Amino acid sequence: MRTKMRTTLELPDPLFARLKARAANEDVTLKQLLRSYVEQGLGAAATLPRLEGSLAIEGQQLSNAGLFDPLDP
Protein backbone atom coordinates (compact mmCIF):
# COMPACT_ATOMS: atom_id res chain seq x y z
CA MET A 1 0.00 0.00 0.00
CA ARG A 2 1.30 3.43 -0.94
CA THR A 3 1.25 6.06 1.78
CA LYS A 4 1.24 9.82 1.38
CA MET A 5 2.69 12.43 3.68
CA ARG A 6 1.09 15.82 4.10
CA THR A 7 3.22 18.84 4.87
CA THR A 8 2.96 22.58 5.16
CA LEU A 9 5.21 24.95 3.24
CA GLU A 10 5.73 28.56 4.18
CA LEU A 11 6.48 30.57 1.06
CA PRO A 12 6.84 34.32 0.62
CA ASP A 13 3.76 35.83 -1.04
CA PRO A 14 5.60 36.80 -4.27
CA LEU A 15 6.95 33.27 -4.70
CA PHE A 16 3.54 31.74 -4.03
CA ALA A 17 2.00 34.07 -6.62
CA ARG A 18 4.61 33.00 -9.19
CA LEU A 19 3.93 29.33 -8.47
CA LYS A 20 0.17 29.80 -8.81
CA ALA A 21 0.63 31.66 -12.09
CA ARG A 22 2.97 28.96 -13.43
CA ALA A 23 0.52 26.21 -12.47
CA ALA A 24 -2.32 28.06 -14.19
CA ASN A 25 -0.18 28.68 -17.27
CA GLU A 26 0.73 24.98 -17.48
CA ASP A 27 -2.87 23.96 -16.75
CA VAL A 28 -1.90 21.84 -13.72
CA THR A 29 -2.75 22.09 -10.06
CA LEU A 30 -0.38 23.73 -7.63
CA LYS A 31 0.03 20.33 -5.97
CA GLN A 32 1.04 18.72 -9.28
CA LEU A 33 3.50 21.50 -10.08
CA LEU A 34 5.20 21.36 -6.67
CA ARG A 35 5.42 17.57 -6.79
CA SER A 36 7.03 17.80 -10.23
CA TYR A 37 9.56 20.36 -8.99
CA VAL A 38 10.47 18.22 -5.96
CA GLU A 39 10.89 15.11 -8.14
CA GLN A 40 13.07 17.04 -10.60
CA GLY A 41 15.20 18.44 -7.79
CA LEU A 42 15.74 15.05 -6.20
CA GLY A 43 16.56 13.47 -9.55
CA ALA A 44 19.09 16.11 -10.56
CA ALA A 45 22.75 15.14 -10.58
CA ALA A 46 24.88 16.66 -7.88
CA THR A 47 26.83 19.66 -9.12
CA LEU A 48 30.55 19.04 -9.17
CA PRO A 49 32.98 21.77 -8.16
CA ARG A 50 34.35 23.72 -11.11
CA LEU A 51 38.08 23.82 -11.69
CA GLU A 52 39.34 27.38 -12.02
CA GLY A 53 42.62 28.21 -13.67
CA SER A 54 44.92 25.71 -15.34
CA LEU A 55 46.04 22.27 -14.26
CA ALA A 56 49.36 20.64 -15.09
CA ILE A 57 49.07 17.02 -16.26
CA GLU A 58 52.27 15.35 -17.42
CA GLY A 59 53.85 18.73 -18.03
CA GLN A 60 50.92 20.05 -20.09
CA GLN A 61 48.74 23.00 -19.16
CA LEU A 62 45.09 22.01 -19.73
CA SER A 63 41.93 24.06 -19.62
CA ASN A 64 38.66 22.75 -18.18
CA ALA A 65 37.62 21.65 -21.69
CA GLY A 66 41.02 20.06 -22.32
CA LEU A 67 40.83 17.77 -19.29
CA PHE A 68 39.04 15.12 -21.36
CA ASP A 69 41.55 15.14 -24.24
CA PRO A 70 43.87 12.56 -22.60
CA LEU A 71 40.88 10.22 -22.18
CA ASP A 72 39.96 10.19 -25.87
CA PRO A 73 41.49 7.24 -27.79
Buried (B, 14 or more C-beta within 10 A) or exposed (E): EEEEEEEEEEEEEEEEEEBEEEBEEEEBEEEEBBEEEEEEEEEEEEEEEEEEEEEEEEEEEBEEEEEEEEEEE
